[in-house]
Amino acid sequence: MNTYKTREEVPLQEKWSLTDLYTNEQEWDEDYQTIEKMSEKLKGFDGHIHDGQSLYQYLKQSEELSFLFNKLYAYAMLIVDEDTRETSSQSFLDRAKQLSVKVSAATSFFMPFLLSLSEETLKGFLSEEKGLDYFEKDLWESFRYKAHVLSKEQEELISQLGEALSVPSQTFGMMNNADIKFGDVTDDEGNQIELTRGMYSKLIEDENRDKRREAYKAYYQPYLQLKNSIASTLSGAIKNNVTLAKVRNYPSALEKGLFGDKVPREVYENLITTTKENITPLHKYTKIRKEKLGLDQLRQYDMSVPLVSGVKPEISYDEAYETMLKALTPLGDDYLEILKEFKDSRYIDVRETPGKRSGAYNLGVYGVHPYILLNHQDDLDSLFTLVHECGHGVHSKLSAQYQPQITARYSIFVAEVASTVNEVLLIFYLLEHEKDQDMQKHLLNHFIDQFKGTFFTQVMFAEFEKKTHEMAEKGLPLNVEVFNQTYEALFREYNGDEIEFDDEVKYGWSRIPHFYRPFYVYKYATGYASAIHLATKIFEGDQQTVISYLEFLKSGSSDYPLELLKKTGVDLTTPAPIENALRKFNELVDQFSKLD
């Protein structure tokens, strides 16, 4: 595996090229000054939009500013992520953030103004000015919130409370990222060292059970120590959300969470109900895991260790790229040409270097192209990460290519579909071409565990959110005891009776940052189920699905997420896509159980 001590050592072809954004710092500075002037001009519209012409001028200039600002901010973010230790890069990002505040302040008047208009007035503006045709759909989308917007004075009051309302989330973030100190674990030389998150993700998969147990206990130690404080922050976040939903005239906090994507409550409830009705294969897999590991008692720290030992293929970056192209061949030549362009034109930053941001992401920049950050380790996980992020990348590229700026950004609801379709196609391809039985088992094990984490666990989290918000809506107390009881009951229901309970299990709620972004996790599960449906049909050679799926990738946010998915044959308002995904999971478990 290639390890690099400095960024300079990395081959040029494996580093992204930021010159497509700016060729020098002076260009960036010029755009900065332009944006400052533009935001002043936008501020001048406050109190001066009286007809279709002035509304059009405001929206047109606002979109032009948005285009420049996104480019400027992307550049600042990307240079920081190359080396987070570099103070000169950080100053770019700090300046970009300051500019963001200025722009927000200059344009904050607009939404309350728009929603103060009567429907008749807005229709009048639209009929006066032809240029508003481009913005019409977006204006009516904003207008959808009219019933949930309060008077100007009340909105200002809520705005002033914004910082206070975000305290629970910020407090948990500070505790989780800055203050928490994990317990000690034993390194290979027998020394006691403090556990880190990075170490935990490796140790919890270690074949040595004592190491797994030690890491598990050390990882949960601070969460148990801080249980009352974390319960207080989570309770505060839930109560704030419930109060805001009530104040803004939503029937419930859940419906407030679903409103933006125009998702009916039934979709959320149907996801939970259908999953629980088809939970038996997950229990069966837990039993298989216990047998394969040869354990008298299966515990939570045994749930991540691979069931096939000694399978660690080394896959170079070039080899991984070639494998991806072969695996995604069913998506057609145009799709593959875009992927080749990603590599040849240096849209991807490949290697891990000191100071570089960890993890992986795709950042679409409208009018330029996507940028993909990797920390490639020449292993199987890195191959999957490459395929996943390139799924997002092609989605960004096609949406920007076929949509105007106003509808080019796709919703988070559909974002994971494009990345997961790629991953599923990859695993189908690998399973079809792999001759080594241990490797086949390893791939199936990987697929099943990924399915479990991205689908079942997220559905369980979604039900936890629903239950705790409903308790708050009834005025019931939320504390450590209540969270523990709720989480433990759900964990047992979803995971079955094969797992012996360590005390730590019931505190699982205390470490989940997503709970501070309410009613979000269910989208992982619906996205995963949609992707399973699409990838299966694409792999089987269903050309109509390929065509409709590629149209979906070009659609951005030109329609609501559920409508975009319906055009591909996935209707999440029915149980069918969830049932289909769960059937697939059952097949995988059966297939895995038959391999020796």
N, C-alpha and C positions, 0 to 999 in steps of 0.2 A: 504494500500500500504506500502511496505517495504521502509523505508528511513534509510540510513546509514550515521553516522557521520564520520566514518573512513573506509578505505579499509579493515582493519583487521576484522571489524564486518561482512563483507560479507561472506556467506558460501563458503567454498573452491570450491564446485562443480559449483559455479556461477562465478568463476574467471578463466581466461585462464591460461594454464600452459606453461611457456616459457622455461621450461627445455628441451623441444623437440628441441629448437634452441641451447641453451647453458646451461650447468648445473652450471657454475660459471663464474665469470668475467675473470678469468685467461684464460679460453678457448677462450673467445672473444678476449682478448689481443693477444693470439697466432695467431688467424686468421688475426688480424689486421697487425701483423708483416709479416705474410706470404704474404698477399696481397701487402704490400709495396714492398717486394722482387720481387713478380711476376710482378708488374707494371714496375719495373726497367728492368726486362728481356724483357718485351714487347717493351719497349722504344728502346731496342737494335736492334729490327727488322727494325727500320727506316733506309731506304736506303739499306737494306740487304735481301729484298724479290726478288729473281731473278728466282725462279722456283716453280713448284707445291709443292715440299717437304717443302720449307721454308714458302710458303703461308699456307700450312696445319698446320705446327707447330705453326705459329702465331695464327691462328683461334682456334686451339685446346686449346692453353694456355689461350687465351682471354676468351673462354667459361668457362674454369675452374675458372678463376679469377671472372668472372661474377657470377657464382654459389655461391662462397664464399662471395662475396661482398653483394649480395642480402640478404643472410642470416644474415650477420653482421649488415647491415643497418636496416633490419626488426626488429631485437632485440632492437636496439637503439631507433627506432621509437615507438615500442610498450611499452617499459618501460617509455618513456616520457609521452605517452598518458594515462598511469595508473594514473599519478599525474604530471601535467604540472608545478607544483610549485617546484618540487624536482630538486635542482641544480645538484646533482650528476648524475641523469639520463640525464639531459640536456647536461652534459659534454660528455657523450657517443655519443649523437647525433651530437654535435659539431665536435667531432673527426671523426665520420663517414662522415660528410660533407666535412671535410678537405681532408679525404682520397679519396673521390669522385673526388675532384678537381685534385688530383695527378694522379688518374687513367685516367681521361679525358685528361689531358696534355700528359700522356705517350702514349695514343692511338690515339691522334688527327690526326696524320700523315696518318692513314690507309685509311680513306675514300677518301681523295684527291688522294692518291696513286692508289687505286683500280680503280677510275674513270679516271685516266690518262692512264690506259692500253687500248690497242685496243681490240676489240672483239676477234680477232684471237689469241692474246697473252693469254687472259683469257682461251679460249678454249684449248690452248696448255697446260696450267698449269693443267687444269681439266683432260686432257687425261693422263698426266704424273703421277698423284698421286691419287690412288684409294680412299684414306681417304677423299678427297675433295668431294666425292659423297654426303656425309652428309651435306656439306655446299653449294652445288651447287645452289639449289633453292634460298637461301638467297643471294648468290653472284649476281645472275642474277636480283634479286629484287633490290639490291643496284644499279646495272648497269642501271636500268630503269631511274635513275635520271641523267644519263650522259648528256643528252641534256640540262639539267638545272643547270649543274655545270660549273663554269667559270674557267679561268686559275688559277694557283696556287697563283699568286700575287693578283688577284682580290678576290679570296676566302679568303686570309689572310686579305685583306682590309675589307671585309664584316665581317669577324670574329672580327676584332678590333672594328668595328662599332656596334657589337652585343649589348654591354651594353647601348650605346646611343639609339639604336633602341628600346630597351625594356623600355625606360624611361616613355612613356605614360602609359603603363600597370602598371608599378611600382608606378607611381604617383597616378593613380586612386586607386590602392590597398592601398596605405598609407592614402589617403583621406578617402576611404570607411571604412577601418578597424581601423585606429588610430585617425584620426583628426575629423571625423564627430561627432558632438554632436547633438542628436535629441532634439526636443522641450519637454516641460513639459506636463505631463498628471496628472489627479487627481486620487489618490489611494482611497481605500475603506474608509479610515478615513477622506477623504476630503483634504489631503495634496497634494501639487504640487511636483511631483518627475520627474526626467529626464527619458524619455522613453529609453528602451533598445530594441535590436532586439528580444530577447526572449520574452519580455513583448508584443511587437507588434504582434507577431504571435498569441498570446492568445487573446489580446484585439480586433483584427480585426475580431475575431469570436464571440465576446461577444454579448449576446442577447440585451444588452442596446445600442441603436443606438447612443446616445450621446457619449458613451465611444468609440465606433467605429470611429465616426467622429473625435473626439479629437485625438485619436491615429493616424489616417490617416494623419491629418494635421501636427501633431508633427513629424511624420516619414518623410514626404516630405520636411519639413521646411529647413533642411540643404542642400538638393539637389537643391532647388530653390535658396537658398543663393549663392551656389557655381556653379550655372548653366553655367556661362561663362568659368570658369576654367575646369569644367568637359567636356564641349563641346570642349574645346581646346585639352584635353587629348584624347578624342575619335576621333576627327578629325586627330590628329597626328598618332594614332594607325592605322586608316584606310588608311591614305596616305602612311605610312611606308609599309603597306602590299601591297598596289597597286604598289609602287615603286619597292619593292623586286620581285613581280610577273613579272614586266616588265624586270627588270635587269636579271632575271633568265629565260627569254624566255618562260613564260607561256602565253597562249592566254588572260587570265584574272586572277584577284585575286581569283575569284570563282573556276576556274579550278585548280589553285595552291592548294587551300584548299581541293579539292576532289581527288587530284592526289595520295596521299598516300594509300587510300583505293581502288583506281582504280574504282571510282564511276563516271559514265558519268554525264555530266551536266544535261541531260534530267531527271535523277532521282530527282535532286533537284527542277527543274522547274515543273516537274510533281506533286511533293508533294504539291507545292503551288497552282498550277492550280486546281488540283482535290479537294483540301480542299475548295477552294473558290467556286467551282461549287456545293459543297454539304454543304454550310454553314447554310442553313435554319434551321436545327434542333438546332443549337447553339443559333440562334436568338429566336427560340421557347422556349428554356430553360430559356433564360434571361427573357422572358415575364412571364413564369411560376413562376420564382423567385420573380418577382415584385408582382404578385398576391398572392403568398403564404405568403409573408412578409406583405401584406396589405398596400403597400406604394403608394402614389400618384406619387412620383418621386423616381426612383431607381438610386442610385449613386454607384461609384466604391467601396466605403467602405461598401456597402451592399452585395458585391459579394462573400464574404468568410464565412459569418455567416451560420451555418447549418440550414436547413429549417425545421428540426424536433427537437423540444426542449425537454430537459429532458432525452435524451437517452445517458447515460454515463456508460456503463457496466464496472464492475471491472473484469479484467481477469488476474489471477496470471500467473507468468512465466511458471510454470509447465502445467497449463491449456492451455496456449497459444501454448506451444510446442505440446501438444496432439492434439489440434485443427489443427495445421499445418500438422501433420502427417496424420490426417484424410482427410484434404482438398487435399493433394498431393498424395493420394492413386492412382489416375489414372496414375501416372508416374511410378508405378511399385515398387516391393519389393526392388530391388537393390538401387533405389533412396532413399527409406525410411530408409534402413540400413545405408546409408551414413549420413543421418540426425541424426539418433540415435547416431552414432559414434561422431558427432560434440558435442553433449551434454555430453555423457558418458566420452569422452576423453578430455574434457575441452578445446575445441577450441574457446569457446565463453566467452567474458567478459561482464557480464550481467548488473550489477547495476550502477546507478549513484552514485558517491561519490565526496566529495569536491576535486577540482583540476583536476578531470578526464576530458579528452577531450570530448567536447559535440558532439552530433550527432551520426552517425553510419557509419561503413564501413566494407568491407571485404578486407583482404590482403592475397593474395595467395603467399606462399613461396615455390618455386619449390624444390622438394626433401624432404620437411618436410610436411606441410599441410596448409590449410587456417587458418587465425585467424580472428575472427569477433568481432568487438567492438559494443556494444549496450549501451543505457542508458534507460533500460526498466522501464516503469512507470505503469505497470499492467493495461493498458487500451487498447482500440481498435486500436489506432494508433500504439502502441508498438507491437501489434500482427502483423500488416501489415509490420512494419519495420523488425521484426524478419523473416518473410516469404521472404521479399525482399532480405535481406542480405544473407540468406541461399541459395537463388537462385544463387547469385554471388558465394557463397562458394562452392556449388556443381559443378558449372561450372569450377571453379579453380581446384577443386579436380580431376574431370574427365579429364580435359585437361592435367594436370600434369601427371596423371596416364597413359594416352594413347598416349601422344605425347613426343618426345624427347625435351630436353631443348630448342632447337632452335625454335620450333613451339608451345611451351606450352602456351605462353602468348596470350590471345585473344584480338582482336581489340576493341576499345571503341565503334565502330560502332555496334558490336553485343552484347556488355556487358549488356546493359539494357534489352535485350530480355529475358535472363534467369531469371532476377529478376522480370520482369513484368509478365511473364507467371505464376509464382508462385502467384503473387498478384491477378491476374485475376481468377485463379483456386480457390483461397481462397474465393473471393467474390461470385463466382458461388456456391460454397459449402455452404457458410453462407446463401445466399438467398434461396437456396433449402431447408435448414433445419430450417430456422427461422420461428416460428409461430406468433410471436408478430408483428402486422402490423406496429407499430411505428418504431420498429427495422428494419423491411424490408425497410421502407421508408428512414430511416437513412443510411442504407447500399447503397441503390440506389443513394441517394444524394451524398454520399462519392465517389462512383464510377464515377458518372457524373462529379463531381468537379475535381477529379483526372484526368479524361480523358481530361477535359478542360485545366487544367494546364500543363499536360505532352504532349498533342498533339496540340490543337489549339493555345495556347499561344506561344509554341515553333515554330510553323509554321509562326506565325505573326512575331516573332523575326527574323526568317530566311529570311523572305521577307524584313524586315527592313535592315538587313545586306547587302542583295543583292542590294537593291536600293541605299544605301549610298555609297557602293563601286563603283557602276556604275557611280554615280555622280562624285566621285573622279577621276575615269578613264577618264571622259570627261572634267576634269579640272574645274568643278563647285565648288563654295564655300561650305564649311561645317561649319555651326555655329549653335548657339542655335535656331535661327529662322527656319533654314532648318530642323534640327533634330525634332523640335516640330511639324512642318507642316507634315513631313513624318510620324512620329509616330502617330499623331492624326488621319490622314487620314486612316492609316491602322487599328487603334484601332476601329474607327467607322465602317469600312468595316467588320471587323471580329466580333465585338460585337453587331452590330445592333443599332437601333434607340431608344431602350427602356431606355438606360442609359443616365441620365442627366450629362453633363460634368462639373466637377470641374476643376479649372485651373491646378491642380496637374497632371491630367491624361496625358496631352501631354508631361510631363517631365518624363514619364515612362522609356524612353531610358537611363536616367542619372544614374540609380541605378543598371544596369545589368552588372556584372563582365564578363559574358560570351562573351560580345561584344569585349573584349580584347583578346579573343582566337577565331579568325575569322572562320566562317563557321563550327561551332561545334554543335550549338543547334539543327540543323535539324536532327541530329542522335537520339535525344530523341524521335522525332515524328516518324521517320521510324522504330525505335526499338519498340515503343509502338504499331504501326499498325501491325508489324510482330507478336508481342506477342499476340495481340487480336486474330489474325487469328489462331495461333497455339493453344492457350489455349482453344478456342471454339471447335476446332476439338478434342483435347485431352479429354475435359470434356464430349464430346458426345460419347467417346469411340472408336474413330478412331485409331485402333492399329498401322496402317502403319505410322500415324503421330507421335505416341508415339515413335516408333522405330527410325524414321528419326530424331526426335527431340533429343533423347538421343545420337545419333551419332553426331549430331551438337554440343552437350555439350562436347563431347570427342575430338572435332576437333581442338581446340585452334586456331592457325593462319595458319593451314596447307593449306588453300586456301584463296582467297580474300573474304571479308565479303559477297558481293552479291552472290558469287558462293556457299558459305556455306549455305546461306538462301534458295537459289534455291533448294538445295537438300532436304529441309524440305517442299517444295511446296510453298514457298513465293518468288515471283519474283517482286522485287521492280523496275525493268525496265519497268513494266507495271503499269497502274493505279489500277489494281485489288486489291492489299492488302490495299491500301488507301481507295478505295471505300467500301471494305468489313468492315473496321474499322468504317467508317462513317455511314454505315448502322446500325452497332451495336449501335453506339451512338444514332441514331434516335430511335431504339427500346427501349433503356434505358429511353430516354426522354418520349416516349409514355407510357411506363410502369409506370414511376413516376407520370405522369400527371393523370393516372387513379386511383391512390391510393388516398383515401380521406385524 
